Amino acid sequence: MGVVALVAIAVASMLSDRIRVAAPLVLVVVGLLVSLVPAVPRVEVDPEWILAGILPPLLFSSAVSMPAMDFRRDFGVISGLSVLLVVASTAVIGVVLHLLVPGLGLAGGFALGAILSPTDAVATSIVRRLGVAPRITTVLDGESLLNDATALVVLRAAIAATAVSVSVGGVFADFAIAVVVAVVVGLVVGKIGLIVRARVRQAPVSTVLSFVLPFAASVPAEQLGGSGLVAAVVAGLVTGQGAIKYLSPQNRLADRQNWRTVELVLEGAIFLIMGLELTTVVADLRDDGGSVLRGVGLAALALALTILVRAAFVTPLIGIQSRYARRSENLRPQLEGMGEKVVVGESFEFRGRTGKFDDPERAERFRNRLQLKIADIDYLLAEPIKVREGAVIVWAGMRGAVTLAAAQTLPEDMPLRSLLVFVAFLVASASLLIQGGTLAWFVRLVRPSAPDPEELAAERHELEARMRVAGIEVMERYRTHPLIAEFLERTADEAQRPDPADFRRLRLEMIEAQRETLIIARGEGVFAASALTVALENLDAEQISIELRGD
């Protein structure tokens, strides 16, 4: 079965480009069809394999590739969707199902609401292929990376409430502890991972160590009462931000290639398992005397509620973002003028407050913070979240394997357990197939903002110009160096060719200076993450090529 599953994942990935249907959707359908074949045995996977075995590396990998600057800029939106929306969805779904399903109880309704609330990180990968604005992708990715922690904490509280009373304050305390512990563990593991891997020269060994990091973060966090998934995400963000500084180009290239393979296999396995578990979920429901038709009706209602609550939450969020963008736009000229007023040893005034810098370094850091704030404002104004973008965010909030795995963690003695699992399975599957299958059509219909090719080209040209300047500065700085001077004299003499080793040393120093220029540009927050990523990867490829020829 494992061999057949890997072949199915590979074939589905190849077919997805030809038939223009995302591979996860193909695999869900394949799994559903295969599960209906009488000769196929029932498939039942321990949910811990998904929650603790598959999700940490997938979330870690997604976090590594997420631009940390964009994540910070949209953290307000992301945290709102990850916390407040999850709580609102849990409350609405829980109350409605409690009123409609006799014997479920309010705690049981909240448990199902928490199960259906989080969006799926793997499912939102479908959005990346549709050419929408990077900000939409960042918001959806960030939400799916963090909302699992909220949902699982609320789920644990709802399960505990079926046996003992649970206070709202206790739930918030548990959530705060889970997040704080996870962030601390993730920061420590991510930083230690970078330091250790910086000393490893063999790219395969470094990649193996990177496979350990998500579990090195998630397992201790869970043992300490934190969220293992959030710890894996934080470790991934730290790794992605620091990789350019700590890891060699060979190690970064190996990471990208190997993690893409891991993502392909794990993502495919999750969706294939979802489809294959259909007969198991239905059989459990029938064994408990439940009605499949009733479960289908409740699933349809629950899916509609998840979309409606999401739309009701995103609508005012658009207004809040618009007002914040307008205030920021009005503030921008004041920030620009303030930067001109900052002179070492002289007082300046801003919004009724007086300041003064006697230290040139502190003054320079303050100017840099002002420039970063201006860049943040330009980012918000360049890619605003309006009605069209909000509609995509609503429709792209798909449920997936997290929902099904969380449902299967319900206690065996919980009332109507098989019905809750069946409803969760149908909501997750229908969400993927209906919303995911129509997402490309929906994007074409609402036409949200998309990246401007001319702006991206202009940013690439600006980065290339900065890199050329950095390379020329290296040449000028080392012109008096005996090695470089001799090299330049030989190049002027047509009868004598330069030593290739000298050329490699010079070019490698230029590449290092150009990479440092790109790192500085990334810190400024002015350039798009995609343009910086392409430029950095091109430098890595050139350095690897030079070093291979040198060997």
C-alpha positions as CSV (number, residue, x, y, z in Angstrom):
1,M,0.0,0.0,0.0
2,G,2.9,2.3,0.7
3,V,4.4,1.7,-2.7
4,V,1.1,2.3,-4.4
5,A,0.5,5.4,-2.4
6,L,3.9,6.9,-3.4
7,V,3.2,6.2,-7.1
8,A,-0.3,7.7,-6.7
9,I,1.2,10.9,-5.2
10,A,3.8,11.2,-8.0
11,V,1.1,10.6,-10.8
12,A,-1.3,13.0,-9.2
13,S,1.4,15.7,-9.0
14,M,2.2,15.2,-12.7
15,L,-1.4,15.2,-13.8
16,S,-2.3,18.3,-11.7
17,D,-0.5,20.6,-14.2
18,R,-2.1,19.0,-17.2
19,I,-5.7,19.0,-16.0
20,R,-5.3,22.3,-14.1
21,V,-6.5,20.7,-10.8
22,A,-4.5,20.9,-7.6
23,A,-2.8,17.6,-6.7
24,P,-4.3,17.5,-3.2
25,L,-7.8,17.6,-4.7
26,V,-6.9,14.8,-7.1
27,L,-5.6,12.7,-4.2
28,V,-8.7,13.2,-2.1
29,V,-10.9,12.0,-5.0
30,V,-8.6,9.1,-5.7
31,G,-8.7,8.1,-2.0
32,L,-12.5,8.4,-1.9
33,L,-12.9,6.2,-5.0
34,V,-10.4,3.6,-3.8
35,S,-12.1,3.4,-0.4
36,L,-15.3,2.4,-2.0
37,V,-13.8,-0.7,-3.6
38,P,-15.0,-3.7,-1.6
39,A,-11.6,-5.5,-1.7
40,V,-9.8,-2.5,-0.1
41,P,-9.4,-3.0,3.6
42,R,-10.5,-0.3,6.1
43,V,-7.9,2.3,6.6
44,E,-7.5,3.9,10.1
45,V,-4.6,6.1,11.0
46,D,-3.8,7.1,14.5
47,P,-4.4,10.9,14.6
48,E,-1.2,11.4,16.6
49,W,0.7,10.4,13.4
50,I,-0.8,13.4,11.7
51,L,-0.8,15.9,14.6
52,A,2.7,15.0,15.9
53,G,4.3,13.3,13.0
54,I,3.3,15.0,9.7
55,L,2.1,18.5,10.6
56,P,5.3,19.7,12.5
57,P,7.6,19.2,9.5
58,L,5.0,20.6,7.0
59,L,4.4,23.7,9.1
60,F,8.2,24.1,9.7
61,S,8.8,24.0,6.0
62,S,6.1,26.5,5.2
63,A,7.4,28.8,7.9
64,V,11.0,28.6,6.6
65,S,9.8,29.9,3.2
66,M,7.6,32.6,4.6
67,P,9.0,36.2,4.3
68,A,9.5,37.2,8.0
69,M,9.1,40.9,7.1
70,D,5.7,40.4,5.5
71,F,4.6,38.1,8.3
72,R,5.5,40.8,10.8
73,R,3.6,43.5,8.8
74,D,0.4,41.4,8.6
75,F,0.7,39.9,12.1
76,G,-2.4,41.9,13.3
77,V,-4.6,40.4,10.5
78,I,-3.0,37.0,11.0
79,S,-3.5,37.0,14.7
80,G,-7.1,38.1,14.4
81,L,-7.9,35.3,12.0
82,S,-5.9,32.8,14.0
83,V,-7.4,33.6,17.4
84,L,-10.6,35.7,17.3
85,L,-12.0,34.0,14.2
86,V,-11.4,30.5,15.7
87,V,-13.1,31.5,18.9
88,A,-16.1,33.0,17.0
89,S,-16.4,30.0,14.7
90,T,-16.3,27.7,17.7
91,A,-19.0,29.6,19.6
92,V,-21.4,29.9,16.6
93,I,-21.1,26.3,15.4
94,G,-21.2,25.0,18.9
95,V,-24.4,26.8,19.9
96,V,-26.2,26.0,16.6
97,L,-25.4,22.3,16.7
98,H,-26.2,22.1,20.4
99,L,-29.7,23.4,19.6
100,L,-30.2,21.1,16.7
101,V,-28.7,17.8,17.9
102,P,-30.3,16.3,21.1
103,G,-27.9,14.8,23.5
104,L,-24.8,16.6,22.1
105,G,-24.5,19.1,24.8
106,L,-23.0,22.6,24.7
107,A,-19.5,21.2,25.4
108,G,-19.8,18.7,22.6
109,G,-21.0,21.4,20.2
110,F,-18.0,23.6,21.2
111,A,-15.7,20.6,20.6
112,L,-17.0,20.2,17.0
113,G,-16.8,23.9,16.5
114,A,-13.2,23.9,17.6
115,I,-12.5,21.0,15.3
116,L,-14.0,22.8,12.2
117,S,-12.5,26.2,12.9
118,P,-8.9,26.0,11.8
119,T,-7.9,26.3,8.1
120,D,-5.4,23.9,6.8
121,A,-1.8,24.9,6.0
122,V,-1.6,22.3,3.2
123,A,-4.9,23.3,1.7
124,T,-4.0,26.9,1.4
125,S,-1.0,25.9,-0.8
126,I,-3.5,25.8,-3.6
127,V,-3.7,29.6,-3.5
128,R,0.0,30.1,-4.3
129,R,-0.5,28.8,-7.8
130,L,-3.2,31.3,-8.8
131,G,-1.0,34.5,-9.1
132,V,-2.8,36.5,-6.4
133,A,-1.0,39.3,-4.5
134,P,1.7,38.0,-2.2
135,R,-0.1,39.7,0.8
136,I,-3.1,37.4,0.4
137,T,-0.9,34.4,0.4
138,T,1.0,35.7,3.4
139,V,-2.2,36.2,5.4
140,L,-3.6,32.8,4.5
141,D,-0.3,31.0,5.2
142,G,0.2,32.8,8.5
143,E,-3.4,32.1,9.6
144,S,-3.1,28.4,8.8
145,L,0.3,28.2,10.6
146,L,-1.0,29.6,13.9
147,N,-4.7,28.8,14.2
148,D,-4.2,25.2,15.0
149,A,-2.9,26.1,18.5
150,T,-6.1,28.1,19.3
151,A,-8.3,25.4,18.0
152,L,-6.6,22.6,19.9
153,V,-6.5,24.5,23.1
154,V,-10.3,25.2,22.8
155,L,-10.9,21.6,21.8
156,R,-9.1,20.3,25.0
157,A,-11.1,22.7,27.1
158,A,-14.4,21.5,25.5
159,I,-13.5,17.9,26.1
160,A,-12.6,18.6,29.7
161,A,-15.9,20.5,30.1
162,T,-17.8,17.2,29.3
163,A,-16.5,15.9,32.6
164,V,-15.8,18.9,34.8
165,S,-16.5,22.6,34.7
166,V,-14.1,24.8,32.8
167,S,-13.9,28.6,33.2
168,V,-13.3,31.0,30.3
169,G,-10.3,32.4,32.3
170,G,-8.8,28.9,32.5
171,V,-9.1,28.5,28.7
172,F,-7.4,31.9,28.1
173,A,-4.7,31.0,30.6
174,D,-4.1,27.6,28.9
175,F,-3.9,29.4,25.5
176,A,-1.4,32.0,26.8
177,I,0.8,29.3,28.3
178,A,0.7,27.2,25.2
179,V,1.7,30.1,23.0
180,V,4.4,31.6,25.3
181,V,6.0,28.2,25.9
182,A,5.9,27.4,22.2
183,V,7.5,30.7,21.2
184,V,10.3,30.3,23.7
185,V,11.1,26.7,22.7
186,G,10.8,27.5,19.0
187,L,13.2,30.5,19.3
188,V,15.7,28.5,21.2
189,V,15.6,25.4,18.9
190,G,15.7,27.6,15.8
191,K,18.7,29.5,17.0
192,I,20.6,26.4,18.2
193,G,19.8,24.7,14.9
194,L,21.4,27.5,12.9
195,I,24.5,27.6,15.2
196,V,25.0,23.9,15.0
197,R,24.4,23.6,11.2
198,A,26.7,26.6,10.6
199,R,29.6,24.3,11.7
200,V,28.5,21.4,9.3
201,R,30.2,21.4,5.9
202,Q,28.4,18.4,4.4
203,A,25.1,19.4,2.9
204,P,23.4,16.0,3.4
205,V,24.3,16.1,7.1
206,S,22.9,19.6,7.4
207,T,19.7,18.6,5.7
208,V,19.3,15.6,8.1
209,L,19.7,18.0,11.0
210,S,17.0,20.3,9.5
211,F,14.6,17.3,9.4
212,V,15.1,17.0,13.2
213,L,14.4,20.6,14.0
214,P,10.5,20.6,13.8
215,F,10.4,17.6,16.2
216,A,13.1,19.1,18.4
217,A,10.8,22.1,18.8
218,S,7.4,20.4,18.9
219,V,8.1,17.5,21.3
220,P,9.6,19.6,24.2
221,A,7.0,22.2,23.7
222,E,4.2,19.7,24.1
223,Q,5.9,18.2,27.2
224,L,6.1,21.6,28.8
225,G,2.4,22.4,28.1
226,G,2.9,24.4,25.0
227,S,1.7,24.0,21.4
228,G,4.1,21.8,19.5
229,L,2.8,23.1,16.2
230,V,3.4,26.8,17.1
231,A,6.9,25.8,18.3
232,A,7.7,24.2,14.9
233,V,6.4,27.3,13.2
234,V,8.6,29.7,15.3
235,A,11.6,27.4,14.7
236,G,10.9,27.6,11.0
237,L,10.6,31.4,11.0
238,V,13.9,31.7,12.8
239,T,15.6,29.2,10.5
240,G,14.3,31.0,7.3
241,Q,15.4,34.4,8.6
242,G,18.8,33.3,9.6
243,A,19.7,30.8,6.9
244,I,21.3,33.4,4.7
245,K,23.7,34.4,7.5
246,Y,24.5,31.0,9.0
247,L,24.2,28.4,6.3
248,S,26.4,27.9,3.2
249,P,24.9,28.1,-0.3
250,Q,25.3,24.3,-0.7
251,N,23.4,23.7,2.5
252,R,20.6,26.1,1.6
253,L,20.3,24.6,-1.9
254,A,20.2,21.0,-0.4
255,D,17.5,22.2,2.1
256,R,15.3,23.6,-0.6
257,Q,15.5,20.5,-2.9
258,N,15.1,17.9,-0.1
259,W,12.3,19.7,1.7
260,R,10.3,20.1,-1.5
261,T,10.4,16.3,-1.9
262,V,9.4,15.9,1.8
263,E,6.5,18.3,1.3
264,L,5.3,16.5,-1.8
265,V,5.2,13.1,0.0
266,L,3.7,14.3,3.3
267,E,1.1,16.6,1.7
268,G,0.1,13.8,-0.7
269,A,-0.1,11.3,2.1
270,I,-2.4,13.5,4.2
271,F,-4.9,14.0,1.4
272,L,-4.8,10.4,0.2
273,I,-5.4,9.2,3.8
274,M,-8.4,11.5,4.1
275,G,-10.0,9.9,1.1
276,L,-9.1,6.4,2.2
277,E,-10.7,6.8,5.6
278,L,-14.2,7.3,4.2
279,T,-15.3,3.7,4.6
280,T,-13.9,3.6,8.2
281,V,-15.7,6.7,9.3
282,V,-19.0,5.6,7.7
283,A,-18.7,2.1,9.2
284,D,-18.1,3.6,12.7
285,L,-21.1,5.8,12.3
286,R,-23.3,2.8,11.3
287,D,-22.0,0.6,14.1
288,D,-23.1,3.2,16.6
289,G,-26.6,3.4,15.0
290,G,-26.1,6.8,13.5
291,S,-27.7,8.1,10.4
292,V,-25.5,8.9,7.4
293,L,-28.2,11.2,5.9
294,R,-28.4,13.1,9.2
295,G,-24.6,13.5,9.2
296,V,-24.6,14.8,5.7
297,G,-27.2,17.4,6.6
298,L,-25.3,18.6,9.7
299,A,-22.1,18.7,7.7
300,A,-23.7,20.9,5.0
301,L,-25.0,23.2,7.8
302,A,-21.6,23.3,9.5
303,L,-19.7,24.1,6.3
304,A,-22.1,26.9,5.5
305,L,-21.6,28.3,9.0
306,T,-17.8,28.2,8.7
307,I,-18.1,30.3,5.5
308,L,-20.7,32.7,6.8
309,V,-18.8,33.3,10.1
310,R,-15.6,33.8,8.2
311,A,-17.3,36.3,5.9
312,A,-18.8,38.1,8.8
313,F,-15.4,38.4,10.5
314,V,-13.4,39.4,7.4
315,T,-15.9,42.2,6.4
316,P,-15.2,44.5,9.4
317,L,-11.6,43.5,9.2
318,I,-11.4,45.1,5.7
319,G,-12.8,48.3,7.1
320,I,-10.3,48.3,10.0
321,Q,-7.4,47.8,7.6
322,S,-8.7,50.5,5.3
323,R,-8.9,53.0,8.2
324,Y,-5.4,52.0,9.4
325,A,-4.0,52.4,5.9
326,R,-5.5,55.9,5.6
327,R,-4.1,57.0,8.9
328,S,-0.7,55.6,7.9
329,E,-0.8,57.4,4.6
330,N,-1.4,60.7,6.5
331,L,1.4,59.9,8.9
332,R,3.9,59.2,6.1
333,P,4.9,62.8,5.3
334,Q,5.4,63.5,9.0
335,L,7.8,60.5,9.3
336,E,9.8,61.7,6.3
337,G,10.1,65.2,7.7
338,M,11.1,63.8,11.1
339,G,14.0,61.9,9.6
340,E,15.4,65.2,8.2
341,K,15.1,66.8,11.7
342,V,17.2,64.2,13.4
343,V,20.6,65.8,13.8
344,V,23.2,64.6,16.4
345,G,23.3,67.0,19.3
346,E,20.2,69.0,18.2
347,S,16.7,68.7,19.7
348,F,13.7,67.8,17.4
349,E,10.0,67.7,18.0
350,F,7.4,65.2,16.7
351,R,3.7,65.2,17.7
352,G,4.2,67.4,20.7
353,R,7.2,65.4,22.0
354,T,10.8,66.5,22.1
355,G,13.8,64.3,21.6
356,K,17.5,64.6,21.2
357,F,20.3,62.2,20.2
358,D,23.9,62.7,21.3
359,D,25.1,59.3,20.1
360,P,25.5,59.1,16.2
361,E,24.9,55.3,16.3
362,R,21.6,55.8,18.2
363,A,20.6,58.5,15.7
364,E,21.3,56.3,12.8
365,R,19.3,53.4,14.3
366,F,16.4,55.8,14.8
367,R,16.6,56.9,11.2
368,N,16.6,53.2,10.1
369,R,13.5,52.6,12.2
370,L,11.8,55.5,10.6
371,Q,12.7,54.2,7.1
372,L,11.4,50.8,8.0
373,K,8.1,52.3,9.2
374,I,7.8,54.2,6.0
375,A,8.4,51.0,4.0
376,D,5.7,49.3,6.1
377,I,3.3,52.0,5.2
378,D,4.2,51.7,1.5
379,Y,3.6,48.0,1.7
380,L,0.1,48.4,3.2
381,L,-0.8,51.0,0.5
382,A,0.7,49.0,-2.4
383,E,-1.3,45.9,-1.6
384,P,-4.4,46.9,0.4
385,I,-7.0,44.4,1.5
386,K,-10.2,45.5,0.0
387,V,-13.5,43.7,-0.8
388,R,-12.1,41.6,-3.7
389,E,-9.1,40.5,-1.7
390,G,-11.3,39.8,1.4
391,A,-13.6,37.6,-0.8
392,V,-10.6,35.5,-1.8
393,I,-9.5,35.2,1.9
394,V,-13.0,34.0,2.8
395,W,-13.3,31.5,0.0
396,A,-9.8,30.2,0.4
397,G,-10.3,29.3,4.1
398,M,-10.4,25.6,3.5
399,R,-10.5,22.9,6.1
400,G,-8.4,19.8,5.7
401,A,-6.5,17.0,7.4
402,V,-6.1,18.9,10.7
403,T,-9.9,18.9,11.1
404,L,-10.1,15.2,10.6
405,A,-7.1,14.4,12.8
406,A,-8.5,16.6,15.6
407,A,-11.9,14.9,15.4
408,Q,-10.3,11.5,15.9
409,T,-8.7,12.6,19.1
410,L,-12.1,12.8,20.7
411,P,-12.5,10.4,23.7
412,E,-14.2,7.1,22.9
413,D,-16.9,7.6,25.5
414,M,-17.9,11.1,24.2
415,P,-21.6,11.3,23.3
416,L,-22.2,11.0,19.5
417,R,-18.5,10.6,18.8
418,S,-18.9,8.7,15.5
419,L,-21.4,11.4,14.3
420,L,-18.9,14.2,15.1
421,V,-16.1,12.4,13.3
422,F,-18.3,11.8,10.3
423,V,-19.4,15.5,10.2
424,A,-15.8,16.6,10.5
425,F,-14.7,14.3,7.7
426,L,-17.5,15.5,5.3
427,V,-16.8,19.2,6.1
428,A,-13.1,18.8,5.5
429,S,-13.6,16.8,2.3
430,A,-16.3,19.1,0.9
431,S,-14.4,22.2,1.8
432,L,-11.4,21.0,-0.2
433,L,-13.4,19.8,-3.2
434,I,-16.0,22.6,-3.4
435,Q,-13.9,25.6,-2.3
436,G,-10.6,24.3,-3.5
437,G,-12.0,23.0,-6.8
438,T,-13.7,26.4,-7.6
439,L,-11.0,28.7,-6.2
440,A,-9.3,29.3,-9.5
441,W,-12.7,30.2,-11.1
442,F,-13.5,32.4,-8.0
443,V,-10.3,34.3,-8.3
444,R,-10.9,35.0,-12.0
445,L,-14.4,36.1,-11.1
446,V,-13.6,38.6,-8.4
447,R,-10.2,39.7,-9.9
448,P,-8.2,40.6,-6.8
449,S,-5.0,42.6,-7.0
450,A,-2.1,40.8,-8.5
451,P,1.7,41.5,-8.6
452,D,2.6,44.2,-11.1
453,P,5.2,42.8,-13.5
454,E,6.6,46.2,-14.2
455,E,7.2,47.0,-10.6
456,L,8.8,43.6,-10.0
457,A,11.1,44.2,-13.0
458,A,12.0,47.6,-11.7
459,E,12.8,46.2,-8.3
460,R,15.0,43.5,-9.9
461,H,16.9,46.2,-11.9
462,E,17.4,48.2,-8.7
463,L,18.7,45.2,-6.9
464,E,21.1,44.4,-9.8
465,A,22.3,48.0,-9.7
466,R,23.1,47.8,-6.0
467,M,24.9,44.5,-6.5
468,R,27.0,46.0,-9.3
469,V,28.0,48.8,-7.0
470,A,28.9,46.3,-4.3
471,G,31.1,44.4,-6.7
472,I,32.9,47.5,-7.9
473,E,33.5,48.5,-4.3
474,V,35.3,45.2,-3.8
475,M,37.5,45.8,-6.8
476,E,38.3,49.3,-5.6
477,R,38.9,48.2,-2.0
478,Y,41.4,45.5,-3.0
479,R,43.0,47.3,-5.9
480,T,46.2,47.8,-3.8
481,H,46.2,44.2,-2.5
482,P,49.2,42.4,-4.0
483,L,47.2,39.5,-5.2
484,I,44.6,41.7,-7.0
485,A,47.2,44.1,-8.3
486,E,49.1,41.3,-9.8
487,F,45.9,39.9,-11.3
488,L,45.0,43.2,-12.8
489,E,48.5,43.7,-14.3
490,R,48.3,40.2,-15.9
491,T,44.9,40.9,-17.4
492,A,46.3,44.0,-19.0
493,D,49.1,41.9,-20.6
494,E,47.6,40.0,-23.5
495,A,50.5,37.7,-23.7
496,Q,49.9,36.4,-20.2
497,R,46.5,34.9,-19.0
498,P,45.3,35.5,-15.5
499,D,45.4,32.7,-13.0
500,P,41.9,31.1,-12.7
501,A,42.4,30.7,-8.9
502,D,42.9,34.5,-8.5
503,F,39.7,35.1,-10.5
504,R,37.7,32.7,-8.3
505,R,38.9,34.4,-5.1
506,L,38.0,37.8,-6.4
507,R,34.6,36.7,-7.7
508,L,33.8,34.9,-4.4
509,E,34.6,38.1,-2.4
510,M,32.3,40.1,-4.8
511,I,29.5,37.6,-4.3
512,E,29.8,37.8,-0.6
513,A,29.7,41.6,-0.8
514,Q,26.6,41.4,-3.0
515,R,24.9,39.0,-0.7
516,E,25.5,41.4,2.2
517,T,24.0,44.1,0.1
518,L,20.9,42.0,-0.4
519,I,20.6,41.2,3.3
520,I,20.7,45.0,4.0
521,A,18.1,45.5,1.4
522,R,15.9,42.9,2.9
523,G,16.1,44.7,6.3
524,E,15.0,47.9,4.7
525,G,11.7,46.3,3.8
526,V,11.5,48.2,0.5
527,F,11.8,45.3,-2.0
528,A,9.4,42.5,-2.6
529,A,10.3,39.2,-1.0
530,S,10.1,37.4,-4.3
531,A,12.7,39.6,-6.0
532,L,15.1,39.3,-3.1
533,T,14.6,35.5,-3.0
534,V,15.4,35.2,-6.7
535,A,18.5,37.4,-6.4
536,L,19.8,35.5,-3.4
537,E,19.2,32.1,-5.0
538,N,21.0,33.3,-8.2
539,L,24.1,34.3,-6.1
540,D,24.0,30.9,-4.3
541,A,23.9,29.1,-7.7
542,E,26.8,31.2,-9.0
543,Q,28.9,30.6,-5.9
544,I,28.3,26.9,-6.0
545,S,29.3,26.8,-9.7
546,I,32.5,28.7,-9.0
547,E,33.4,26.4,-6.1
548,L,32.7,23.3,-8.0
549,R,35.0,24.4,-10.9
550,G,37.6,25.3,-8.3
551,D,37.5,21.8,-6.8
